[in-house]
Amino acid sequence: MVYVGHSYGTFTGWYMATDYGQGLDAAVFTAAFEKLTVSAPLLVLPASYPAAADPNFLGSTVDPGYMTTLPDTRRNVFYEPMTVDPAVVRYDEANKSTYAATELANYPLILNRPLDVRVPVFLVAGSEDSLFCKENFSAAPAATGGSGDIGEALEDVATPLKGSLPQTNELTGSTLGGTDCDSTEALVSDEAAHFGPNTPSVDGFVLPEAGHSLNQAPDSQRYFDAVNGWIDETVGGAAH
């Protein structure tokens, strides 16, 4: 059995593999890592609001604790600066789902609880992922220090600090500053220790010029092939 998770599904996989890993043969974790970019909260939080207020969910019974993204914000949050077919973004906006407010509140626990993953791990990142890999203040709303003079100032500060970040944020307890996704080797080196001392191997793949939404990247087939090839080599895909 191979666990494959994307974004928050990767977080779920960390703890499933740590607490209930018996019978698991391997794990593929994509688009979520131990360290967030500094700009990630500026992108995600202002774009979130109660799902009950969203036109997509009118007429539905939506619990007041459920959130979704504001209309026409998904490109900035999940795709930028990746080149993407506008029709893909329109489809994503029309078919977006909900998430619980408690999912956001749990980030300090998620990012800081020690892991003990005891199966081979394969990591996948988009090199331009604004939430975990590359700062993207220009895509954040101006009110949060995004586009404009304040955003440029934050960019100027964050860029030269890439080597010294992450640092612990005293308010959240989370590490901020982004994961090194410049190459597969850099990604594995930056993340491998996070899974604990009993992980037999950590491999990876970085999809160039891709954002957070890896599946919608124009050349996503390259990452699909990398994942499937690794699974075949690691656990014998045809036999499982």
Disulfide bonds with the S-S distance in Angstrom:
Cys133-Cys181 2.01
